[in-house]
Amino acid sequence: MTTERTLATIRRVLDDNPAADIRFVKAITTDSHLLSTHGQTNILFVHPEYRELVDELRQVTHPAEPSAGPGGKTGTSEHSKEP
């Protein structure tokens, strides 16, 4: 795989679902990714280097709403931290 292909996959997954479950794993190289499906849920595993890009793309495709309130997690994944 190439970095361009990984970037395209990240963009596609977030275009389809801005709140997609994206997990950042150091064991995956920057030029690779794993897209896993579990029923109707997609889980994308990428290198932590892409965390900033994912955050930026989520802001563009799904801006945080003020109604989320304090501690709201609009557009974020509960699994976005490294294990």
PyMOL Python script that loads the backbone (N, CA, C, O; Angstrom):
from pymol import cmd

cmd.read_pdbstr("""\
ATOM      1  N   MET A   1       0.839  -1.185   0.000  1.00  0.00           N
ATOM      2  CA  MET A   1       0.000   0.000   0.000  1.00  0.00           C
ATOM      3  C   MET A   1       0.880   1.242   0.000  1.00  0.00           C
ATOM      4  O   MET A   1       2.078   1.181   0.275  1.00  0.00           O
ATOM      5  N   THR A   2       0.264   2.347  -0.310  1.00  0.00           N
ATOM      6  CA  THR A   2       0.993   3.607  -0.310  1.00  0.00           C
ATOM      7  C   THR A   2       0.316   4.595   0.630  1.00  0.00           C
ATOM      8  O   THR A   2      -0.838   4.422   1.022  1.00  0.00           O
ATOM      9  N   THR A   3       1.060   5.626   0.976  1.00  0.00           N
ATOM     10  CA  THR A   3       0.504   6.672   1.826  1.00  0.00           C
ATOM     11  C   THR A   3      -0.705   7.312   1.156  1.00  0.00           C
ATOM     12  O   THR A   3      -1.688   7.618   1.832  1.00  0.00           O
ATOM     13  N   GLU A   4      -0.655   7.521  -0.151  1.00  0.00           N
ATOM     14  CA  GLU A   4      -1.773   8.126  -0.874  1.00  0.00           C
ATOM     15  C   GLU A   4      -3.034   7.270  -0.755  1.00  0.00           C
ATOM     16  O   GLU A   4      -4.141   7.788  -0.612  1.00  0.00           O
ATOM     17  N   ARG A   5      -2.845   5.967  -0.816  1.00  0.00           N
ATOM     18  CA  ARG A   5      -3.994   5.063  -0.702  1.00  0.00           C
ATOM     19  C   ARG A   5      -4.584   5.113   0.709  1.00  0.00           C
ATOM     20  O   ARG A   5      -5.802   5.069   0.879  1.00  0.00           O
ATOM     21  N   THR A   6      -3.721   5.205   1.709  1.00  0.00           N
ATOM     22  CA  THR A   6      -4.191   5.320   3.090  1.00  0.00           C
ATOM     23  C   THR A   6      -4.950   6.623   3.281  1.00  0.00           C
ATOM     24  O   THR A   6      -6.015   6.634   3.898  1.00  0.00           O
ATOM     25  N   LEU A   7      -4.417   7.721   2.760  1.00  0.00           N
ATOM     26  CA  LEU A   7      -5.095   9.017   2.860  1.00  0.00           C
ATOM     27  C   LEU A   7      -6.458   8.976   2.173  1.00  0.00           C
ATOM     28  O   LEU A   7      -7.435   9.513   2.694  1.00  0.00           O
ATOM     29  N   ALA A   8      -6.523   8.344   1.014  1.00  0.00           N
ATOM     30  CA  ALA A   8      -7.788   8.238   0.290  1.00  0.00           C
ATOM     31  C   ALA A   8      -8.804   7.418   1.084  1.00  0.00           C
ATOM     32  O   ALA A   8      -9.990   7.746   1.102  1.00  0.00           O
ATOM     33  N   THR A   9      -8.347   6.364   1.732  1.00  0.00           N
ATOM     34  CA  THR A   9      -9.247   5.537   2.536  1.00  0.00           C
ATOM     35  C   THR A   9      -9.769   6.313   3.735  1.00  0.00           C
ATOM     36  O   THR A   9     -10.956   6.236   4.050  1.00  0.00           O
ATOM     37  N   ILE A  10      -8.902   7.057   4.407  1.00  0.00           N
ATOM     38  CA  ILE A  10      -9.334   7.878   5.546  1.00  0.00           C
ATOM     39  C   ILE A  10     -10.400   8.867   5.094  1.00  0.00           C
ATOM     40  O   ILE A  10     -11.437   9.009   5.743  1.00  0.00           O
ATOM     41  N   ARG A  11     -10.146   9.547   3.986  1.00  0.00           N
ATOM     42  CA  ARG A  11     -11.115  10.536   3.477  1.00  0.00           C
ATOM     43  C   ARG A  11     -12.448   9.871   3.118  1.00  0.00           C
ATOM     44  O   ARG A  11     -13.514  10.397   3.441  1.00  0.00           O
ATOM     45  N   ARG A  12     -12.386   8.725   2.454  1.00  0.00           N
ATOM     46  CA  ARG A  12     -13.598   8.031   2.047  1.00  0.00           C
ATOM     47  C   ARG A  12     -14.414   7.585   3.257  1.00  0.00           C
ATOM     48  O   ARG A  12     -15.631   7.765   3.288  1.00  0.00           O
ATOM     49  N   VAL A  13     -13.752   7.009   4.243  1.00  0.00           N
ATOM     50  CA  VAL A  13     -14.454   6.530   5.437  1.00  0.00           C
ATOM     51  C   VAL A  13     -15.107   7.698   6.169  1.00  0.00           C
ATOM     52  O   VAL A  13     -16.254   7.591   6.604  1.00  0.00           O
ATOM     53  N   LEU A  14     -14.384   8.819   6.308  1.00  0.00           N
ATOM     54  CA  LEU A  14     -14.955   9.962   7.004  1.00  0.00           C
ATOM     55  C   LEU A  14     -16.021  10.674   6.186  1.00  0.00           C
ATOM     56  O   LEU A  14     -16.931  11.276   6.756  1.00  0.00           O
ATOM     57  N   ASP A  15     -15.929  10.619   4.868  1.00  0.00           N
ATOM     58  CA  ASP A  15     -17.003  11.173   4.027  1.00  0.00           C
ATOM     59  C   ASP A  15     -18.284  10.367   4.215  1.00  0.00           C
ATOM     60  O   ASP A  15     -19.378  10.928   4.283  1.00  0.00           O
ATOM     61  N   ASP A  16     -18.138   9.047   4.297  1.00  0.00           N
ATOM     62  CA  ASP A  16     -19.296   8.177   4.491  1.00  0.00           C
ATOM     63  C   ASP A  16     -19.893   8.327   5.885  1.00  0.00           C
ATOM     64  O   ASP A  16     -21.112   8.303   6.054  1.00  0.00           O
ATOM     65  N   ASN A  17     -19.020   8.483   6.887  1.00  0.00           N
ATOM     66  CA  ASN A  17     -19.470   8.572   8.275  1.00  0.00           C
ATOM     67  C   ASN A  17     -18.455   9.378   9.087  1.00  0.00           C
ATOM     68  O   ASN A  17     -17.438   8.831   9.512  1.00  0.00           O
ATOM     69  N   PRO A  18     -18.718  10.675   9.309  1.00  0.00           N
ATOM     70  CA  PRO A  18     -17.771  11.524  10.044  1.00  0.00           C
ATOM     71  C   PRO A  18     -17.467  11.028  11.464  1.00  0.00           C
ATOM     72  O   PRO A  18     -16.422  11.365  12.020  1.00  0.00           O
ATOM     73  N   ALA A  19     -18.352  10.245  12.045  1.00  0.00           N
ATOM     74  CA  ALA A  19     -18.130   9.719  13.393  1.00  0.00           C
ATOM     75  C   ALA A  19     -17.595   8.287  13.359  1.00  0.00           C
ATOM     76  O   ALA A  19     -17.710   7.556  14.343  1.00  0.00           O
ATOM     77  N   ALA A  20     -17.017   7.893  12.239  1.00  0.00           N
ATOM     78  CA  ALA A  20     -16.511   6.528  12.082  1.00  0.00           C
ATOM     79  C   ALA A  20     -15.509   6.196  13.186  1.00  0.00           C
ATOM     80  O   ALA A  20     -14.834   7.075  13.721  1.00  0.00           O
ATOM     81  N   ASP A  21     -15.432   4.926  13.507  1.00  0.00           N
ATOM     82  CA  ASP A  21     -14.503   4.446  14.523  1.00  0.00           C
ATOM     83  C   ASP A  21     -13.124   4.304  13.887  1.00  0.00           C
ATOM     84  O   ASP A  21     -12.871   3.377  13.118  1.00  0.00           O
ATOM     85  N   ILE A  22     -12.243   5.234  14.221  1.00  0.00           N
ATOM     86  CA  ILE A  22     -10.873   5.190  13.705  1.00  0.00           C
ATOM     87  C   ILE A  22      -9.950   4.989  14.892  1.00  0.00           C
ATOM     88  O   ILE A  22      -9.976   5.749  15.860  1.00  0.00           O
ATOM     89  N   ARG A  23      -9.143   3.959  14.795  1.00  0.00           N
ATOM     90  CA  ARG A  23      -8.229   3.625  15.890  1.00  0.00           C
ATOM     91  C   ARG A  23      -6.798   3.832  15.432  1.00  0.00           C
ATOM     92  O   ARG A  23      -6.422   3.463  14.319  1.00  0.00           O
ATOM     93  N   PHE A  24      -6.011   4.429  16.311  1.00  0.00           N
ATOM     94  CA  PHE A  24      -4.632   4.756  16.002  1.00  0.00           C
ATOM     95  C   PHE A  24      -3.715   3.741  16.668  1.00  0.00           C
ATOM     96  O   PHE A  24      -3.711   3.584  17.889  1.00  0.00           O
ATOM     97  N   VAL A  25      -2.930   3.047  15.822  1.00  0.00           N
ATOM     98  CA  VAL A  25      -2.109   1.938  16.286  1.00  0.00           C
ATOM     99  C   VAL A  25      -0.687   2.115  15.762  1.00  0.00           C
ATOM    100  O   VAL A  25      -0.470   2.194  14.553  1.00  0.00           O
ATOM    101  N   LYS A  26       0.275   2.177  16.674  1.00  0.00           N
ATOM    102  CA  LYS A  26       1.676   2.353  16.264  1.00  0.00           C
ATOM    103  C   LYS A  26       2.219   1.169  15.472  1.00  0.00           C
ATOM    104  O   LYS A  26       3.176   1.321  14.713  1.00  0.00           O
ATOM    105  N   ALA A  27       1.625   0.005  15.638  1.00  0.00           N
ATOM    106  CA  ALA A  27       2.114  -1.190  14.950  1.00  0.00           C
ATOM    107  C   ALA A  27       1.826  -1.165  13.449  1.00  0.00           C
ATOM    108  O   ALA A  27       2.392  -1.958  12.697  1.00  0.00           O
ATOM    109  N   ILE A  28       0.959  -0.269  13.016  1.00  0.00           N
ATOM    110  CA  ILE A  28       0.653  -0.146  11.591  1.00  0.00           C
ATOM    111  C   ILE A  28       1.549   0.947  11.010  1.00  0.00           C
ATOM    112  O   ILE A  28       1.635   2.044  11.561  1.00  0.00           O
ATOM    113  N   THR A  29       2.205   0.648   9.912  1.00  0.00           N
ATOM    114  CA  THR A  29       3.105   1.632   9.307  1.00  0.00           C
ATOM    115  C   THR A  29       2.300   2.763   8.669  1.00  0.00           C
ATOM    116  O   THR A  29       1.107   2.613   8.402  1.00  0.00           O
ATOM    117  N   THR A  30       2.964   3.895   8.428  1.00  0.00           N
ATOM    118  CA  THR A  30       2.279   5.065   7.886  1.00  0.00           C
ATOM    119  C   THR A  30       1.763   4.838   6.471  1.00  0.00           C
ATOM    120  O   THR A  30       0.849   5.538   6.032  1.00  0.00           O
ATOM    121  N   ASP A  31       2.321   3.886   5.755  1.00  0.00           N
ATOM    122  CA  ASP A  31       1.877   3.635   4.380  1.00  0.00           C
ATOM    123  C   ASP A  31       0.890   2.475   4.297  1.00  0.00           C
ATOM    124  O   ASP A  31       0.671   1.913   3.224  1.00  0.00           O
ATOM    125  N   SER A  32       0.293   2.119   5.443  1.00  0.00           N
ATOM    126  CA  SER A  32      -0.638   1.005   5.470  1.00  0.00           C
ATOM    127  C   SER A  32      -1.845   1.346   6.338  1.00  0.00           C
ATOM    128  O   SER A  32      -1.822   2.319   7.093  1.00  0.00           O
ATOM    129  N   HIS A  33      -2.889   0.546   6.227  1.00  0.00           N
ATOM    130  CA  HIS A  33      -4.081   0.695   7.057  1.00  0.00           C
ATOM    131  C   HIS A  33      -4.851  -0.619   7.031  1.00  0.00           C
ATOM    132  O   HIS A  33      -4.587  -1.490   6.203  1.00  0.00           O
ATOM    133  N   LEU A  34      -5.796  -0.749   7.938  1.00  0.00           N
ATOM    134  CA  LEU A  34      -6.662  -1.914   7.963  1.00  0.00           C
ATOM    135  C   LEU A  34      -8.084  -1.418   8.142  1.00  0.00           C
ATOM    136  O   LEU A  34      -8.387  -0.724   9.113  1.00  0.00           O
ATOM    137  N   LEU A  35      -8.951  -1.768   7.217  1.00  0.00           N
ATOM    138  CA  LEU A  35     -10.358  -1.426   7.305  1.00  0.00           C
ATOM    139  C   LEU A  35     -11.113  -2.706   7.627  1.00  0.00           C
ATOM    140  O   LEU A  35     -11.180  -3.624   6.810  1.00  0.00           O
ATOM    141  N   SER A  36     -11.678  -2.756   8.822  1.00  0.00           N
ATOM    142  CA  SER A  36     -12.392  -3.929   9.291  1.00  0.00           C
ATOM    143  C   SER A  36     -13.879  -3.626   9.350  1.00  0.00           C
ATOM    144  O   SER A  36     -14.281  -2.527   9.732  1.00  0.00           O
ATOM    145  N   THR A  37     -14.687  -4.595   8.974  1.00  0.00           N
ATOM    146  CA  THR A  37     -16.128  -4.417   9.076  1.00  0.00           C
ATOM    147  C   THR A  37     -16.664  -5.385  10.117  1.00  0.00           C
ATOM    148  O   THR A  37     -16.268  -6.548  10.185  1.00  0.00           O
ATOM    149  N   HIS A  38     -17.571  -4.870  10.918  1.00  0.00           N
ATOM    150  CA  HIS A  38     -18.216  -5.684  11.946  1.00  0.00           C
ATOM    151  C   HIS A  38     -19.696  -5.364  11.862  1.00  0.00           C
ATOM    152  O   HIS A  38     -20.172  -4.402  12.465  1.00  0.00           O
ATOM    153  N   GLY A  39     -20.416  -6.176  11.111  1.00  0.00           N
ATOM    154  CA  GLY A  39     -21.819  -5.871  10.839  1.00  0.00           C
ATOM    155  C   GLY A  39     -21.904  -4.625   9.974  1.00  0.00           C
ATOM    156  O   GLY A  39     -21.305  -4.575   8.900  1.00  0.00           O
ATOM    157  N   GLN A  40     -22.631  -3.631  10.425  1.00  0.00           N
ATOM    158  CA  GLN A  40     -22.754  -2.363   9.705  1.00  0.00           C
ATOM    159  C   GLN A  40     -21.674  -1.369  10.113  1.00  0.00           C
ATOM    160  O   GLN A  40     -21.624  -0.257   9.588  1.00  0.00           O
ATOM    161  N   THR A  41     -20.814  -1.759  11.041  1.00  0.00           N
ATOM    162  CA  THR A  41     -19.795  -0.852  11.570  1.00  0.00           C
ATOM    163  C   THR A  41     -18.462  -1.060  10.866  1.00  0.00           C
ATOM    164  O   THR A  41     -17.991  -2.189  10.726  1.00  0.00           O
ATOM    165  N   ASN A  42     -17.857   0.040  10.424  1.00  0.00           N
ATOM    166  CA  ASN A  42     -16.505   0.005   9.883  1.00  0.00           C
ATOM    167  C   ASN A  42     -15.543   0.507  10.947  1.00  0.00           C
ATOM    168  O   ASN A  42     -15.822   1.490  11.633  1.00  0.00           O
ATOM    169  N   ILE A  43     -14.415  -0.169  11.081  1.00  0.00           N
ATOM    170  CA  ILE A  43     -13.368   0.270  11.985  1.00  0.00           C
ATOM    171  C   ILE A  43     -12.105   0.407  11.142  1.00  0.00           C
ATOM    172  O   ILE A  43     -11.671  -0.544  10.493  1.00  0.00           O
ATOM    173  N   LEU A  44     -11.527   1.598  11.161  1.00  0.00           N
ATOM    174  CA  LEU A  44     -10.319   1.864  10.389  1.00  0.00           C
ATOM    175  C   LEU A  44      -9.140   1.984  11.341  1.00  0.00           C
ATOM    176  O   LEU A  44      -9.157   2.799  12.264  1.00  0.00           O
ATOM    177  N   PHE A  45      -8.128   1.177  11.115  1.00  0.00           N
ATOM    178  CA  PHE A  45      -6.907   1.210  11.918  1.00  0.00           C
ATOM    179  C   PHE A  45      -5.822   1.905  11.103  1.00  0.00           C
ATOM    180  O   PHE A  45      -5.523   1.493   9.982  1.00  0.00           O
ATOM    181  N   VAL A  46      -5.234   2.959  11.664  1.00  0.00           N
ATOM    182  CA  VAL A  46      -4.172   3.700  10.988  1.00  0.00           C
ATOM    183  C   VAL A  46      -3.098   4.085  12.001  1.00  0.00           C
ATOM    184  O   VAL A  46      -3.299   3.989  13.211  1.00  0.00           O
ATOM    185  N   HIS A  47      -1.966   4.519  11.483  1.00  0.00           N
ATOM    186  CA  HIS A  47      -0.855   4.975  12.324  1.00  0.00           C
ATOM    187  C   HIS A  47      -1.228   6.286  13.010  1.00  0.00           C
ATOM    188  O   HIS A  47      -1.957   7.091  12.430  1.00  0.00           O
ATOM    189  N   PRO A  48      -0.743   6.522  14.234  1.00  0.00           N
ATOM    190  CA  PRO A  48      -1.063   7.754  14.963  1.00  0.00           C
ATOM    191  C   PRO A  48      -0.667   9.040  14.232  1.00  0.00           C
ATOM    192  O   PRO A  48      -1.164  10.116  14.565  1.00  0.00           O
ATOM    193  N   GLU A  49       0.210   8.942  13.253  1.00  0.00           N
ATOM    194  CA  GLU A  49       0.607  10.117  12.475  1.00  0.00           C
ATOM    195  C   GLU A  49      -0.605  10.779  11.819  1.00  0.00           C
ATOM    196  O   GLU A  49      -0.572  11.976  11.532  1.00  0.00           O
ATOM    197  N   TYR A  50      -1.664  10.024  11.580  1.00  0.00           N
ATOM    198  CA  TYR A  50      -2.842  10.544  10.898  1.00  0.00           C
ATOM    199  C   TYR A  50      -3.880  11.164  11.835  1.00  0.00           C
ATOM    200  O   TYR A  50      -4.926  11.618  11.372  1.00  0.00           O
ATOM    201  N   ARG A  51      -3.614  11.191  13.124  1.00  0.00           N
ATOM    202  CA  ARG A  51      -4.583  11.705  14.095  1.00  0.00           C
ATOM    203  C   ARG A  51      -4.989  13.150  13.784  1.00  0.00           C
ATOM    204  O   ARG A  51      -6.177  13.475  13.806  1.00  0.00           O
ATOM    205  N   GLU A  52      -4.024  14.009  13.499  1.00  0.00           N
ATOM    206  CA  GLU A  52      -4.328  15.413  13.205  1.00  0.00           C
ATOM    207  C   GLU A  52      -5.180  15.537  11.944  1.00  0.00           C
ATOM    208  O   GLU A  52      -6.132  16.316  11.915  1.00  0.00           O
ATOM    209  N   LEU A  53      -4.849  14.783  10.911  1.00  0.00           N
ATOM    210  CA  LEU A  53      -5.633  14.800   9.673  1.00  0.00           C
ATOM    211  C   LEU A  53      -7.067  14.344   9.938  1.00  0.00           C
ATOM    212  O   LEU A  53      -8.015  14.956   9.445  1.00  0.00           O
ATOM    213  N   VAL A  54      -7.227  13.280  10.708  1.00  0.00           N
ATOM    214  CA  VAL A  54      -8.567  12.776  11.023  1.00  0.00           C
ATOM    215  C   VAL A  54      -9.367  13.847  11.757  1.00  0.00           C
ATOM    216  O   VAL A  54     -10.534  14.081  11.442  1.00  0.00           O
ATOM    217  N   ASP A  55      -8.739  14.498  12.738  1.00  0.00           N
ATOM    218  CA  ASP A  55      -9.419  15.563  13.480  1.00  0.00           C
ATOM    219  C   ASP A  55      -9.836  16.702  12.552  1.00  0.00           C
ATOM    220  O   ASP A  55     -10.952  17.212  12.653  1.00  0.00           O
ATOM    221  N   GLU A  56      -8.937  17.101  11.644  1.00  0.00           N
ATOM    222  CA  GLU A  56      -9.250  18.178  10.697  1.00  0.00           C
ATOM    223  C   GLU A  56     -10.400  17.784   9.767  1.00  0.00           C
ATOM    224  O   GLU A  56     -11.318  18.572   9.541  1.00  0.00           O
ATOM    225  N   LEU A  57     -10.348  16.580   9.237  1.00  0.00           N
ATOM    226  CA  LEU A  57     -11.403  16.127   8.328  1.00  0.00           C
ATOM    227  C   LEU A  57     -12.744  16.021   9.048  1.00  0.00           C
ATOM    228  O   LEU A  57     -13.785  16.319   8.463  1.00  0.00           O
ATOM    229  N   ARG A  58     -12.729  15.607  10.289  1.00  0.00           N
ATOM    230  CA  ARG A  58     -13.981  15.537  11.050  1.00  0.00           C
ATOM    231  C   ARG A  58     -14.560  16.929  11.272  1.00  0.00           C
ATOM    232  O   ARG A  58     -15.778  17.104  11.245  1.00  0.00           O
ATOM    233  N   GLN A  59     -13.705  17.914  11.491  1.00  0.00           N
ATOM    234  CA  GLN A  59     -14.190  19.273  11.678  1.00  0.00           C
ATOM    235  C   GLN A  59     -14.815  19.809  10.397  1.00  0.00           C
ATOM    236  O   GLN A  59     -15.811  20.531  10.444  1.00  0.00           O
ATOM    237  N   VAL A  60     -14.238  19.462   9.262  1.00  0.00           N
ATOM    238  CA  VAL A  60     -14.757  19.934   7.972  1.00  0.00           C
ATOM    239  C   VAL A  60     -16.069  19.242   7.625  1.00  0.00           C
ATOM    240  O   VAL A  60     -17.012  19.887   7.167  1.00  0.00           O
ATOM    241  N   THR A  61     -16.131  17.924   7.844  1.00  0.00           N
ATOM    242  CA  THR A  61     -17.310  17.168   7.442  1.00  0.00           C
ATOM    243  C   THR A  61     -18.401  17.147   8.495  1.00  0.00           C
ATOM    244  O   THR A  61     -19.565  16.910   8.171  1.00  0.00           O
ATOM    245  N   HIS A  62     -18.047  17.389   9.753  1.00  0.00           N
ATOM    246  CA  HIS A  62     -19.019  17.293  10.842  1.00  0.00           C
ATOM    247  C   HIS A  62     -18.599  18.237  11.974  1.00  0.00           C
ATOM    248  O   HIS A  62     -18.120  17.781  13.012  1.00  0.00           O
ATOM    249  N   PRO A  63     -18.780  19.567  11.777  1.00  0.00           N
ATOM    250  CA  PRO A  63     -18.351  20.502  12.803  1.00  0.00           C
ATOM    251  C   PRO A  63     -19.049  20.225  14.135  1.00  0.00           C
ATOM    252  O   PRO A  63     -20.212  19.825  14.174  1.00  0.00           O
ATOM    253  N   ALA A  64     -18.316  20.446  15.218  1.00  0.00           N
ATOM    254  CA  ALA A  64     -18.883  20.246  16.551  1.00  0.00           C
ATOM    255  C   ALA A  64     -20.040  21.204  16.753  1.00  0.00           C
ATOM    256  O   ALA A  64     -19.967  22.375  16.381  1.00  0.00           O
ATOM    257  N   GLU A  65     -21.110  20.694  17.346  1.00  0.00           N
ATOM    258  CA  GLU A  65     -22.292  21.504  17.574  1.00  0.00           C
ATOM    259  C   GLU A  65     -22.274  22.029  18.998  1.00  0.00           C
ATOM    260  O   GLU A  65     -21.906  21.300  19.920  1.00  0.00           O
ATOM    261  N   PRO A  66     -22.669  23.295  19.197  1.00  0.00           N
ATOM    262  CA  PRO A  66     -22.683  23.843  20.544  1.00  0.00           C
ATOM    263  C   PRO A  66     -23.602  23.077  21.481  1.00  0.00           C
ATOM    264  O   PRO A  66     -23.402  23.110  22.695  1.00  0.00           O
ATOM    265  N   SER A  67     -24.601  22.390  20.952  1.00  0.00           N
ATOM    266  CA  SER A  67     -25.548  21.667  21.785  1.00  0.00           C
ATOM    267  C   SER A  67     -24.937  20.417  22.422  1.00  0.00           C
ATOM    268  O   SER A  67     -25.580  19.756  23.237  1.00  0.00           O
ATOM    269  N   ALA A  68     -23.698  20.096  22.051  1.00  0.00           N
ATOM    270  CA  ALA A  68     -23.063  18.919  22.636  1.00  0.00           C
ATOM    271  C   ALA A  68     -22.835  19.126  24.126  1.00  0.00           C
ATOM    272  O   ALA A  68     -22.763  18.155  24.880  1.00  0.00           O
ATOM    273  N   GLY A  69     -22.722  20.382  24.561  1.00  0.00           N
ATOM    274  CA  GLY A  69     -22.575  20.695  25.976  1.00  0.00           C
ATOM    275  C   GLY A  69     -21.184  20.366  26.494  1.00  0.00           C
ATOM    276  O   GLY A  69     -20.343  19.851  25.758  1.00  0.00           O
ATOM    277  N   PRO A  70     -20.949  20.664  27.762  1.00  0.00           N
ATOM    278  CA  PRO A  70     -19.635  20.390  28.355  1.00  0.00           C
ATOM    279  C   PRO A  70     -19.342  18.895  28.335  1.00  0.00           C
ATOM    280  O   PRO A  70     -20.180  18.073  28.708  1.00  0.00           O
ATOM    281  N   GLY A  71     -18.165  18.572  27.901  1.00  0.00           N
ATOM    282  CA  GLY A  71     -17.766  17.169  27.856  1.00  0.00           C
ATOM    283  C   GLY A  71     -18.386  16.399  26.717  1.00  0.00           C
ATOM    284  O   GLY A  71     -18.240  15.179  26.647  1.00  0.00           O
ATOM    285  N   GLY A  72     -19.086  17.091  25.809  1.00  0.00           N
ATOM    286  CA  GLY A  72     -19.706  16.416  24.676  1.00  0.00           C
ATOM    287  C   GLY A  72     -18.654  15.812  23.774  1.00  0.00           C
ATOM    288  O   GLY A  72     -17.523  16.294  23.702  1.00  0.00           O
ATOM    289  N   LYS A  73     -19.039  14.749  23.087  1.00  0.00           N
ATOM    290  CA  LYS A  73     -18.082  14.057  22.221  1.00  0.00           C
ATOM    291  C   LYS A  73     -18.582  14.004  20.806  1.00  0.00           C
ATOM    292  O   LYS A  73     -18.435  12.979  20.140  1.00  0.00           O
ATOM    293  N   THR A  74     -19.164  15.069  20.330  1.00  0.00           N
ATOM    294  CA  THR A  74     -19.696  15.103  18.982  1.00  0.00           C
ATOM    295  C   THR A  74     -18.580  14.851  17.974  1.00  0.00           C
ATOM    296  O   THR A  74     -17.572  15.557  17.967  1.00  0.00           O
ATOM    297  N   GLY A  75     -18.762  13.844  17.127  1.00  0.00           N
ATOM    298  CA  GLY A  75     -17.805  13.559  16.051  1.00  0.00           C
ATOM    299  C   GLY A  75     -16.513  12.917  16.497  1.00  0.00           C
ATOM    300  O   GLY A  75     -15.543  12.923  15.739  1.00  0.00           O
ATOM    301  N   THR A  76     -16.458  12.362  17.699  1.00  0.00           N
ATOM    302  CA  THR A  76     -15.240  11.712  18.126  1.00  0.00           C
ATOM    303  C   THR A  76     -15.507  10.241  18.394  1.00  0.00           C
ATOM    304  O   THR A  76     -16.656   9.828  18.552  1.00  0.00           O
ATOM    305  N   SER A  77     -14.468   9.471  18.444  1.00  0.00           N
ATOM    306  CA  SER A  77     -14.592   8.062  18.721  1.00  0.00           C
ATOM    307  C   SER A  77     -14.110   7.780  20.114  1.00  0.00           C
ATOM    308  O   SER A  77     -13.106   8.342  20.551  1.00  0.00           O
ATOM    309  N   GLU A  78     -14.809   6.919  20.822  1.00  0.00           N
ATOM    310  CA  GLU A  78     -14.348   6.561  22.151  1.00  0.00           C
ATOM    311  C   GLU A  78     -13.077   5.743  22.082  1.00  0.00           C
ATOM    312  O   GLU A  78     -12.424   5.540  23.106  1.00  0.00           O
ATOM    313  N   HIS A  79     -12.706   5.265  20.899  1.00  0.00           N
ATOM    314  CA  HIS A  79     -11.524   4.431  20.726  1.00  0.00           C
ATOM    315  C   HIS A  79     -10.394   5.178  20.018  1.00  0.00           C
ATOM    316  O   HIS A  79      -9.523   4.548  19.417  1.00  0.00           O
ATOM    317  N   SER A  80     -10.398   6.499  20.079  1.00  0.00           N
ATOM    318  CA  SER A  80      -9.394   7.235  19.313  1.00  0.00           C
ATOM    319  C   SER A  80      -8.046   7.294  19.996  1.00  0.00           C
ATOM    320  O   SER A  80      -7.079   7.741  19.380  1.00  0.00           O
ATOM    321  N   LYS A  81      -7.940   6.868  21.224  1.00  0.00           N
ATOM    322  CA  LYS A  81      -6.668   6.869  21.930  1.00  0.00           C
ATOM    323  C   LYS A  81      -5.948   5.562  21.698  1.00  0.00           C
ATOM    324  O   LYS A  81      -6.564   4.524  21.456  1.00  0.00           O
ATOM    325  N   GLU A  82      -4.634   5.631  21.777  1.00  0.00           N
ATOM    326  CA  GLU A  82      -3.849   4.415  21.601  1.00  0.00           C
ATOM    327  C   GLU A  82      -4.062   3.516  22.805  1.00  0.00           C
ATOM    328  O   GLU A  82      -4.305   4.003  23.910  1.00  0.00           O
ATOM    329  N   PRO A  83      -3.972   2.201  22.602  1.00  0.00           N
ATOM    330  CA  PRO A  83      -4.179   1.276  23.732  1.00  0.00           C
ATOM    331  C   PRO A  83      -3.072   1.380  24.753  1.00  0.00           C
ATOM    332  O   PRO A  83      -3.093   0.673  25.761  1.00  0.00           O
TER     333      PRO A  83
END
""", "prot")
cmd.dss("prot")
cmd.show_as("cartoon", "prot")
cmd.util.cbc("prot")
cmd.orient("prot")
